[in-house]
């Protein structure tokens, strides 16, 4: 199959789940081309980006649309060249005429390419913007949701924001049962909705071959996250400070960057955690792998942000479990489907610092419990969240929508 991925930007170090989908499909013999709305800011990238030649397979649509006179004329020419399709599409999508017309200027790039078998848009807002590509190529549209797009985005834009998308999509994927229920509330037809987990590669994320057995070594707690409100790092720091009162030897590492970096560093100092907490910036996957192999506990106390933004199912939880780390997290969004409370880690209510500190304390003083929960976590990931199995599930979804997707698109534009 020829598959077109549409994304916000590519490559993004934090969007491992999309990278794994692309490379997994390529390993199965499919062609995957990437259409990114924006170029990413300079940052480390995963080595597969180069190994699979994905930079050469990526087109940047915002830059192609351009704002200069020449680019504007070129975009207008593309609209005229495909005016039959443009007029039919705009007549069907009357509600957002100006926005749709602006999006259709991307025909400058899309209109010169041979058709794809499947158009897969990652994130709901991207699917809204580029659903026209599936109609243009007469290919089924698959739209995947990941977190903010099923929470804060419709909260800000209105519950009916995805109505045109849900009419056009042949398949819609959610990361969890929690997210699937939310999408149904937003108007997604249940018969087009599929649970498609993101996962981890158990061959890549493995426990250390020779784990440390030094009883005098400090117990190490690790977080890998973007430093944004919904990751709950404020509550992690407060819980670590409480736990350190009884276990002063603990050490806490935070890998990631984001808008809250400086406020969180200031909070750590005010809590007396200088010398116990180490903030790293964004790091390569190899660095994260080593950190997970050297850690004893993984901590990610996710919360619903003030603007309604929620997690989906954070990939780092699966990677940590795959490395046999017990996880301490929260009863938030789809996390209880990834972390089994009392079996592969502990889950507590959002923002409950006392409960977080209590679960940390239980694990800090009990290496046997850490090992038991960690081993169970790896088995759980191998069974339900192995990226290789998930790639085949995605392939099966594409086959399922191929016929129904084309019929749906044809009927939509002719209605």
Secondary structure, DSSP 8 states (H G I E B T S, - for coil): -EEEEEEEES--TT-HHHHHHHHHHHHTT-EEEEEEEE---S----HHHHHTTTTTTEEEHHHHH-SSHHHHHHHHHHHHHTHHHHHHHHHH-GGGHHHHHHHHTTHHHHTTS---SEEEEESHHHHHHHHHHHHHHT-EEEEE--SGGGTHHHHHH-TTTTHHHHHH-SEEEESSHHHHHHHHHTT--GGGEEE----B-TTTS---TT----TTS--EEEEE--SSGGG-HHHHHHHHHHHHHH-TT-EEEEE---TTHHHHHHHHHHTT-TTTEEEE-S--HHHHHHHHHH-SEEEE-----TT-------HHHHHHHHTT-EEEEES-TTHHHHS-BTTTEEEE-TT-HHHHHHHHHHHHT-HHHHHHHHHHHHHHHHHH-BHHHHHHHHHHHHHHHHHHHHHHHHHHHH-
